[in-house]
Amino acid sequence: TRISPEKHPSFHQLWPQPDKVLNSIKILSDAFYRDLVLGTGHWLDILSNGNRWFSVGNLQYLTSDLTESAIGKVVKSVMSSCSQSSTHAVVDLPDFVSTGFAGADDKGIIKEKAFDSHRFFKDILLPNIGAIDSIDRNSLLLHILKSENCEQVKDLLCDCDCIPVTPDGTMLKKPSDLIDPRSNLAKLYLPEDSMFPYGQYHTKEICEILCRLGMEQETISWQDI
């Protein structure tokens, strides 16, 4: 009888937990994960994304800094929708499976398939920013902007048209192309000039962060003049 991926998306919960197995059978647990990672002639379809079975070779997974965050579900949804191939799947991996894979991954096969916050924003979100639902996009960007330990991810935003601007938030611009709406420079522009951050990006907290990322407060270019 074929096991349904829809009914058993957490099939990997049956796998050995490396930190809990007895020392007497640890060698079997290690061999199990080594065979899954390196393959024994071919990879088996043993991971489910809730719709289909996939092999380790077609795996993409999010690290715990994303899955355990407030944006975990949105990240997974966006990553799945941006996947370039129907043969790859974004799969939730519990920590014990990640530990088992890491211990067997002497060739770096699994490491290449892991997406942390920096890699997700760099390789998935920002290159596809214009095609992502605005609610999801804003949820992800605002979360990162407000996070204290994501400076490297914030730096990625400096070179990307990703901040919604006035008058209606449909246009996206780099932080350095914006004018701080609280500054004296703001008197030179109207909302229709698309120079101010829009909506939730217009708050004092976010404006201060955008200024650190390059939003202008005191000077403008000759071209803008």
C-alpha positions in Angstrom: 0.0 0.0 0.0 1.4 3.4 -1.0 1.6 5.9 1.8 -0.2 9.1 1.0 2.0 12.3 1.3 -1.2 14.3 2.1 -2.0 12.1 5.1 1.5 11.5 6.3 3.5 14.8 5.7 5.5 14.1 8.9 6.7 10.6 7.9 10.2 11.6 9.1 8.9 11.6 12.7 9.5 7.8 12.5 13.2 8.3 11.9 15.8 7.8 14.7 16.6 10.8 16.8 20.5 11.0 16.9 20.6 12.6 20.4 18.3 10.0 21.9 19.4 6.7 20.4 21.3 4.2 22.6 25.1 4.1 22.1 24.7 0.4 21.2 22.7 1.3 18.0 24.2 4.7 17.2 26.1 3.2 14.4 22.8 2.1 12.8 21.3 5.6 13.2 24.4 7.2 11.6 24.3 4.7 8.7 20.6 5.5 8.2 21.2 9.2 7.7 24.3 8.6 5.7 22.4 6.4 3.2 19.7 9.1 3.0 22.2 11.9 2.3 24.7 10.1 0.1 22.3 7.7 -1.5 22.7 4.0 -2.1 22.7 4.0 -5.9 19.7 6.4 -6.0 17.8 8.6 -3.6 14.4 7.5 -2.3 11.3 9.7 -2.2 11.0 9.8 1.6 10.2 13.5 2.3 6.7 15.1 1.9 5.7 18.7 1.4 2.1 17.7 2.0 1.4 17.2 -1.7 4.1 15.0 -3.1 7.0 12.8 -2.1 10.5 14.0 -2.7 14.0 12.7 -2.3 16.8 14.4 -0.3 18.3 15.4 -3.7 15.3 17.6 -4.4 15.1 19.0 -0.9 15.0 22.7 0.1 14.5 23.5 3.8 14.4 26.5 6.1 16.7 26.8 9.1 15.2 27.2 12.5 15.9 31.0 12.6 13.1 31.2 10.0 10.8 28.3 10.9 10.6 29.3 14.5 10.1 33.0 13.8 6.8 34.9 13.4 7.2 34.9 9.6 7.9 31.2 9.3 4.7 30.3 7.5 4.9 33.3 5.2 8.5 32.5 4.3 7.6 28.9 3.4 4.6 30.0 1.3 6.7 32.6 -0.6 9.6 30.2 -1.1 7.3 27.5 -2.4 5.6 29.9 -4.8 9.0 31.1 -6.1 10.4 27.7 -6.7 11.7 27.4 -10.3 11.1 23.7 -10.5 8.2 21.3 -9.7 10.8 18.7 -8.9 12.0 20.6 -5.8 10.1 21.0 -2.6 10.3 23.2 0.5 10.1 20.7 3.5 9.8 21.3 7.2 12.6 19.5 9.0 12.6 19.1 12.8 15.9 19.8 14.5 16.7 16.1 15.1 16.5 15.4 11.3 18.7 18.4 10.6 21.1 17.1 13.2 21.1 13.6 11.6 21.7 15.0 8.1 24.5 17.4 9.3 26.3 14.5 10.9 26.3 12.5 7.7 26.8 15.5 5.3 30.6 15.3 4.8 30.2 16.3 1.2 28.1 19.4 2.0 25.0 18.1 0.1 22.5 19.1 2.7 24.2 22.4 3.6 23.6 23.6 0.0 19.9 23.0 0.4 19.5 25.0 3.6 18.0 28.5 3.6 18.6 30.9 6.5 17.3 34.5 6.7 20.2 35.9 4.7 20.0 33.3 1.9 16.2 33.5 1.7 16.2 37.3 1.2 19.2 37.3 -1.1 18.2 34.4 -3.4 14.4 34.2 -3.1 12.6 37.3 -1.8 14.5 40.2 -3.3 15.0 38.8 -6.8 11.2 38.1 -7.0 10.1 41.2 -5.0 7.8 42.5 -7.7 5.9 39.3 -8.1 5.2 38.6 -4.5 1.9 39.4 -2.9 2.2 42.8 -1.3 0.8 41.6 2.1 3.4 38.8 2.3 6.1 41.2 1.0 5.4 43.8 3.6 5.1 41.2 6.4 8.6 39.9 5.6 10.3 43.3 5.1 8.8 44.9 8.2 9.8 41.9 10.3 13.4 42.1 9.1 13.5 45.9 9.5 12.3 45.7 13.1 14.6 42.8 14.0 17.7 43.6 16.1 19.9 40.7 14.9 19.4 40.9 11.1 21.9 43.7 10.1 23.4 41.6 7.3 19.9 41.0 5.9 19.0 44.7 6.2 22.1 45.6 4.2 20.7 43.6 1.3 17.8 46.0 1.1 20.1 49.0 0.3 20.6 47.9 -3.3 17.0 46.7 -4.0 13.9 48.5 -5.1 11.8 47.1 -2.2 10.3 49.9 -0.2 6.7 51.0 -1.1 6.4 54.7 -1.7 3.7 57.3 -1.8 1.1 58.0 -3.1 -0.3 54.5 -3.0 2.4 52.0 -2.3 2.5 50.4 -5.7 5.9 51.7 -6.7 9.0 50.2 -4.9 12.3 52.1 -4.4 15.7 51.7 -2.8 16.1 53.3 0.7 18.7 55.7 -0.8 16.1 57.0 -3.3 13.8 58.1 -0.6 13.4 61.3 1.4 12.8 61.3 5.1 9.2 62.7 5.5 10.2 64.2 8.8 13.1 66.2 7.3 13.3 69.7 5.9 13.9 68.2 2.5 10.4 66.8 2.6 9.0 70.3 2.1 10.4 70.2 -1.5 8.2 67.2 -2.5 4.6 66.2 -2.7 3.3 62.7 -2.0 2.7 62.3 -5.8 6.5 62.6 -6.4 7.0 59.1 -5.0 9.8 60.1 -2.7 8.4 59.1 0.7 8.0 55.7 2.3 4.3 54.6 2.3 2.0 53.2 4.9 3.6 51.2 7.7 7.0 52.3 6.4 6.1 55.9 7.3 6.3 55.3 11.1 9.1 56.9 13.2 10.6 53.5 14.0 10.8 52.4 10.3 11.9 55.8 9.1 14.9 55.8 11.5 15.9 52.4 10.2 15.5 53.5 6.6 17.7 56.5 7.3 20.5 54.1 8.5 20.0 52.2 5.2 20.5 55.4 3.1 17.2 57.4 3.1 18.1 61.1 2.7 17.6 63.6 5.4 19.8 66.6 4.5 21.1 66.5 0.9 19.7 65.7 -2.5 21.5 65.2 -5.8 21.8 67.8 -8.5 19.8 65.6 -10.7 16.9 65.7 -8.2 17.2 69.5 -8.0 
